[in-house]
Structures are given as C-alpha cells and as structure tokens.
Amino acid sequence: MPSRKKAIVTGASSGIGKAISLRLLELGWSVIGVSRNISKEIIPHADFTLLQADLSDESQTLLACETLKKEKIHMLINCAGFGKFEPHEELSHKTITQMTFLNLTAPMLLTNTLLRELKQNNGYLININSIEAIRASKFAGVYSATKAGLKAFGGSLFEETRKSGLSITNINPDMTQTNFYDELRFETSSKEDERLLVRDIADAVEHILGMRKGAVVSDYTIRSLKFGISKKKKL
C-alpha cells in the first residue's frame, strides 16, 4: 500500500484549519497540524500529528521551520490567523506586530522553508486569505493589509513557479462561522444563507486537489449567498 502524502496545515486545532485537516485525512493524506494549543483529543487519527508553535512569535516560527524542513512535504496550507477590528489608533503596538507576523510573515517564512520541496514533489501551496484581501472595510486596516499581502505573495509565487509542477491557490472566504469571532464585537449571522461554514472551505480544498494537474484555480473567492452580520449584545 503506498504511503500517504504529507500536508502541513497551520491553525489546525480549530475552525477552518481543523475542518481542512479532517477532510485531508478523509482523502488519504497524512497531516501535520501546527497550533499554539495541542491536545491528542483535537483530531484523534493515526495519520495526524500536532506540532506546537505560536506562529505569532518569531523564535517559535523559526524553530517550527527547522523541524518541518526535515519532512517530505507535498502540501502547505497557511491557515492560522487572527483579526482585531478597531479604529487604527486604538490598536496596541503588540496587536499590530502579532497580527502582521501571524497572518503574513509566518506564512512567508514557512513557504520559504518548504518551497523547494513542494516544487520537487509537484505539490500544493494554499493560502487561506479572507474576503478582506480584495476589498476595503473600515476598522480592518491591519487585517486587510495582511490578507491582501498574503494574496499578493501567493500571486507572485504562482508566476515565479510556473515552470514547476507546483499548484498555488489563494482562497478568499467571506465570513465563516468559527471561533475567530469569539473575542470580537460581531459574529456571523445565524441564517444559513448569510454565512459560510467551515465545510465550505474544506470543499474548496477538495475541489482544488481533484483538478487535473495542469489546471489551477489561482484565486478562489467564496461568498455567502446573502449578506448578514450579527452584532453581539453588550453585557
């Protein structure tokens, strides 16, 4: 029986990253999940391994890069990220630097470490961006900048690596029901047609993997059918 191809998924302990990891396992992949929080109960599967690393921290990210470059990798999915949506002058310096590092710098460092292996293996690089990568919204300056930067990074690499067999895709989801909104003042709508579900993003990844090698969806934007947002009640 052939060995499973190996994927790295950042932010794998919850939300979109967890949904993608579970889908990849169903599709016959072996998954290394990178997360700040690790527990064997997160995904109890023989082909799932957790690597603990806070990717908003430079030293931990570089250590993770050193660990992961020893693996034979066929796919990297940059999914970890967070957002804080406030007037720009209200954001702390720490929030700005951590958001920028986690959402943009860490994916670039991981990609830098693994790109040669991905090219050699005719693999996949998938960046989970945001609808904010392609539009401007108030109170989202730093978050939008990091996601637009990640999208630009993926687009540039797509052109750079077109002589290889590497497939590169930016996925830009609209508001998706996850714990992303736990610390925010708003959340997704409760109506099914006004929000995305994590399985919608996992479906997109499965679609990308099912395509003929030779055809690539370089940008994959997913929107809810209708617009909806819910402001949380103040306690």
N, C-alpha and C positions, 0 to 999 in steps of 0.2 A: 504493500500500500504506500503510495507516495506521501512524503511528509507535507504537512500543511505549510503554505506560505505564511510569512510573518508580517503583521501590521503593527505599527505603533499608533496609539490614539491618546492624545493628551486630553485632560479633563474627563477621564474615563469613569470616574466614580459616581457621576450623576448626570441627569439631564440628557442633552443631545449626545455627549460623548459616551455615556453608558448605553444608550439606545443603539448607537452605531457599533459599539463593541459587541453587543449581543447579536446584532444582525450579522456581523462578520463571522462570529463563531458559528452561527447557523449555516453560513455559506461555506464553511470548511476552512476558515482562516485560523491561524494562531494569533493571539493578540497580546501585546504588551501595553498595559494601560498605565499612563503616567498621571499621578494625582498627589495633591498635598495630603489627602486623607486615605489611608489604606486599611482595608479590612477584608479578610478572606470571605466574608459574607456578601460583599458587594456583587461579585459575579463568581459564584462557586462552580467553576468549569475547569477541567483539567488543562485546557489549552489557553487559559487566561492567566497572565502574570501581572502583578502590580509592582510598579516602580515608584517609590515615594520621592517626590521632589516638588518643591514650591517654585513654580516657573516664573513667579514674580521676583524671585531672588537670583541675582547673577551667579553667585557661587554655586548654588544648588543646581541651576540650569546647566552650568558648565560641567559639573560633576555628572549630571544625567547624560550629557552629550558624550562624555568619556565612556560611560557604561554602555550606551546604546550603539556606539560605533563598532562594538565587538560583535554585534548581531548581524545576521544576514537578513536584510530587510527588503520587502517588496512593496511596502506602502507606508506612508506617513500621513496621518490626518491631524492637522493642527486645529484643535477644537477648544482648548482651555481659554477662558477669557472672563472678564467681568466689566461691568459698566456702572458708573455713578453719574446721575443726571441732575446737575445743579447749575445755577449761574456760575460762569467760569471763575469769577473772583472768589466764590465760596469754596472751591475745591482746595484741599490741602496740597502742599508740595508732594507729600508722600503718596497721596491718591493719584496724582498726575504721573509720577515716576513709576509707580507699581502698575498702573493701568497700561502705560506705554510699553513697559518691559514685558508684561504677561501677554498682551494682545498682539504685539508686533515684534519686539526684539527677540523674545524666546523662540517664536516660530522661525525667524531668520537664522538663529543660531543652530537650532535642530536641523533645519534644512541644509545649512552649510556643512554640518557634520555628516549627513546621510545622503546627500545628493549624488555623489559619485556611485555609491552602492545602488541607489534607486535607478540611476541611468543604466548601469550594467545589467540590472535584473529586469529591464523593461517594465518598471513598476508604476506606482501611482503616488502623486502628491495632491492631497485635497486640503484646501483651506476652508474652514467653516467661518465665513465672514458674518455679515449682517446686512439687512436692507439699508442700514445706515452707511454702508460703504458706497452707496450710489445715490444718496440724497442728503440734503442738509436739514437738520432738525434743531430747534432751539434746545438749549441745555445739554447738548450732546457733542460739544466741540471736540473734546479729547477722545471720547469713544469713537465718534465718526472718523476722526483723523487716523486713529489706529487701524480701524477696519478698512478705510479707504487705502491706507498704506499697505496693508496686507494684501488687498486685492491687486494693487499696482505691482507689488512684489511678485505675486503669482503670475500676473500677466507678462511681466518682463521675463521671468524664468521660462514661461511657455515658449516665447520666441527664442530664448537662448538655447533651449534644449531640443529644438525640433528635429535635429539630426539624430537624436537618440530615440529609444522606444519608450521614453517616459511620458505618461499622460498626466497633465496638470489641470486641475479644475478649482475654481473659486465657487463655493456655494454661498448664496446670499439669502438667508431666510428672513422672513418677516417675523413679527412677534410670535414666539413659540412658548407653549406652556411648560415651564421648567422652574427650578428653584432660583433661576437667575434674578427673579423679581422679589425674592424674599426680603431683601433689605431696602427695596425701593418704595416710592410712594404710589406707584401704579403697578398694574399687573395686566395680564391678558384678559380679554373678555371671557365670560363663561359660555358664550354661544359657540357651537361647533364650527360655524362658517365664518367666525370673526377671529380665529386664532389658528395657529399651526400646532400640530402635535409632534412629539419627538420622532414618532414613526414616519412622519412625512420626510424628515431629513434622512433617516435611515433608508427610506425608499429611494431617495435621490442617489445615495451612495451605491445602493444595489444596482440601480439603473446604469450608473457610470461604469461599474465593474462588468456589467453584462453587455456593454457595447463592443463592437468589433474593434480590435486594436488597429488603429489606422484612422479612427474617427474619435474626436474628443469634443465634449461639451466644455468649452473653456470657462464659461460663466453660466451658472445655474441659479437663477433667481426664483424663489418660491414665495408666493404671496397668499394670504388668506383671501377667500372669495370676496368677503365683505370686510370693511374696516371696523375694528372695535378695540376699545381700551377701557379699562376699569380703574378708577381712582380708589385707593384704599381709604376706608373711613378712619378719621383721626380718633385715637383712643382718648 
